[in-house]
Amino acid sequence: MAADTSPPFARTLPRRSQPWILTYHSVSDPADDPYGITVSARRLDEQLTWLRRRGLTGVGVSALLRDRAAGGRGLVGLTFDDGYADFLDEAFPVLLAHGCTATVFVLPGRPGGSNTWDPLGPRRPLLTEEGIRTVAAAGMEVGSHGLLHRDLTELSDDELRGETLGSREALARITGEAPAGFCYPYGTADRRVLGAVRDAGYAYGCALVPGTLTGPLALARTHVSHADRGARLRAKEVRHRLRYRSAAPAGAGEAG
């Protein structure tokens, strides 16, 4: 019998599971971080190094889904929510050093604004329209996070249309290309919201824990914090693969 040369973790996990997508926010000083969403550039470097040692390369979600549909296994999704301005100065050089790309979910209704939806702060600047164009020109995927970072499940149908279709049209104007991906603010969605995202023309949608929602418009993701190093990342990887095991190819399933 031939020896099993697969990595040790591969022998204890399902052969097929939904793609692993990591969720980042601000890359800056994590000292004042009441929500646990800030990672330093040095810690990001350590986390990407850990991924590469496991044979995984970080890419944007569209690239990840294309690779999975073709049977690939060596990629992991990297996403950065809210479109913080520090992405260009802090995150991008680290990604470049590791040969990685990412999807940056931005708020075209708040260009050059700040994260006023976080009552505890601290206030962090968001990308301007020029910054969004720079992100796209640098080879990163730009996706929509809605217009204003609102809980979409609480909006009227007209408001929901503005946050989904309106933000897609705004990003098409800013970057010259309509985004393929949408990220639900606060990670929350329901079937009505998924329907609005589908009707707006998005190919996929990213949540956090989508619950009973399935398919390419309800992709689960793993939150990454400054505290996450090798052992914690490994535990999160195993939890994701066990929780979201699936016999279907990535991108298949119910659209909402």
N, C-alpha and C positions, 0 to 999 in steps of 0.2 A: 504494500500500500504506500502511495506517495505521501511524503510528509506534508502537513498542513502549514504552508508558509504565510498564511494570512495574518494580519496583526491580531494580537490577543483579544482586543475588544470586539473584533469582527466576529469571533466565534461565539460570543455571548449575546449578540444583538440580532434582531430580525434582519433577514436578507434584504428586505425592501422597506423603506420608511419614507415619510414625507421629507423633503429637503430641509436641512438644518439652516436656519436663518437667524443671525445674531442682530440684536437691536442695541444701537448706541444712540447717544444724544450729543451732549456737549463734550468736547475734548479740551480740557483746560484744568485749572487748579481745582482739585476736588475738596479742598479744605472746607468750603462753605457750600454744602450740598444736601439740603434737607430731604430731597426726594431720591437720593441715591442714583442719579442719572449722569453723573460726571465722571469721566475717566481721564487720567493724565496721559499725555503723549507717551511718556515712558511706559506706563502700564499697557497702553494700546500696543506698543512695540513688543512687550513681553507676551501679550495674548496672541498676536499674529505669529510670533516666533513659535509658540506652543502649537498653533494650528499647522504651521509648515512642517514641524517635526513629526506630526501625525499624517503627513502627506496630503494636507488640505490647503487649498489656495482660496482666498476670499475674493468674491466677485459680486457684481450687482445682481439683483433678483432676475431680471430678464435673461442675463447670460446663464445664471444658475438653472432656470427652468428649461432653457434650450438644451443645456448639457444633460440634464436629467432625462429629458424626452428622448435623447439619443443614447441613453444607457450609461452616461457618465457617473462616476462616484467620487471624484477627487476634488469637488468644489464645495464651498460653504458660502452662504449668502451673508453679505455685510450691508447693514442699513443704518443710516444716521437720520433720526427723526428731528423735526422742527426747523432744520436748515439754519443752524447756528453759524455765525460768521467765523467762529474759530475753526471750522472745518478746513478752510483753505490754509490757515497758518499752522495749525497743530496736527490735524488728522491727515491731510493730504500728503505731506512729506513722508510720514510713516508708512502709509499705504504704498506710496511709490517705491520706497526702499524695499518693500516685501513683494513687489510685483503684483499688488492687489488693486482691485477696483471696488466700487461700492455704489449703492443707490442712496441718494440724498433726497429725502422727502421734505419739500419746502412749502412755505406758505405765501403764495403770490399776492395775497391780500394784505400782507404785513411787510413789504419790502423795507429793509433797513430799520424795522421796529425792534421790539424786544418781547420776551416771554411773559407778557402781562397776565396770562392765564394761570401762572404759578403764584398764588398769593404769598407764599413764604419767600419768594425770590431764590437766589439773588438774580438781579436783572442781567441778562446776557443779550448782546446784540444779535440780530438775525441778518442773514445775507441780503444785500441789496439786489436789485435786478441785474446790475452789472456783475455782482458776485455770483448770482445764479448762472449767468452766461459763462463766467469763468469756470465754474464747476463743470458745466457741460463740455466746454472746450477742452478741459483737462482729461476727458475720457470717462468721466463718471456719469452714471445714469441719474437723471433728475426725475423724480416722481412727485406726485401731489400729496400734500397732507391736508387738503382742503384749503379754503381761503383764510380762515381766521382762527383755527384751532378750537372748534366747537364740538360738543357732544352731538353727533349727527342723529342719534336716536331720539333726541328731544326736539328736533326741528320740524317745522311744517314742510309739506312737500315742495313748496316753492323755495324755501330756504335751503332745503337739502339739494335741490337741483343747482342752486347757485354755488354751494360748496363743492359739488362734484363736477358737473359740466362746466360751471363758471371758472373753477380753478384750472380745469384742463385747457380751456380756451385761453386763459391768461398765460399759462406756461407756454402754450404754442406761440403766443405773441412774443414772449420774452426770449425763448430759446430757438424759435423757428421749427420746433418739432413738438407735436402733442405727446404727452407722457403716456407710457404703457401702464404704469403702476400707480396705485392709490394706497395710502396708509391711513387707517382710521384713527383720528385723534383719540387719545386715552386708550387706544386699543379696543374700543367697543364698537359693536355693529349688531344689526339684526337683519332679518330677511328684507325688510323694506329698504334699508340702507344698501345692502348688497345689490338689490334691484336697481337702485339709482346709479350705483357705480358701474354696473353692467350697461345700463342704458346710456351712460355718458361716454362709453366706448373704451373703457379700461380693459386691459387683458388680464390683470391680476390685482388682488387687494391683499394687504398685509394687516393682520390683527396682532394680538398677543396670545390670548387663549380663546380661540373662537368657539369653544363649547361644541354644540351640535351642528354648527355651520360647517360645511365642507366645500371642497372644490377650490379652483384657482383664485376665487374672489375672497377666500377666507383662509389664507395661509397663516399658520401658526409661526410665532417667532420666540426667541429666547432673549430675555433682557440680560444685558451684561453690565456689571458695575465695576467700580475701582477695586473692590474686594476680590474679584474673580481672578484666581490664578490657576495653575495646573489642575489641582485636585477638584476645585469647585467647577471649573469648566468641564472636566471629565464627567462629573456627576450630572451636570446640566445636559451634556451630550447624551448620556445614557437615558436620562429621563425623557428627553425629547424623542429619541428613537423608539423607546418602549411605548410612550403615550401615543405617538402618531405613526405607529406601524401601519403599513398599507400594502396591499398586493397590487394596487393600481399604479401606473406611471405618474410621476409628478405632473400636475396640471389637469389630470383627469378628475372626474367626479362632478358633483352637483354645483351648479353655478349660482344657486341662491334663490 
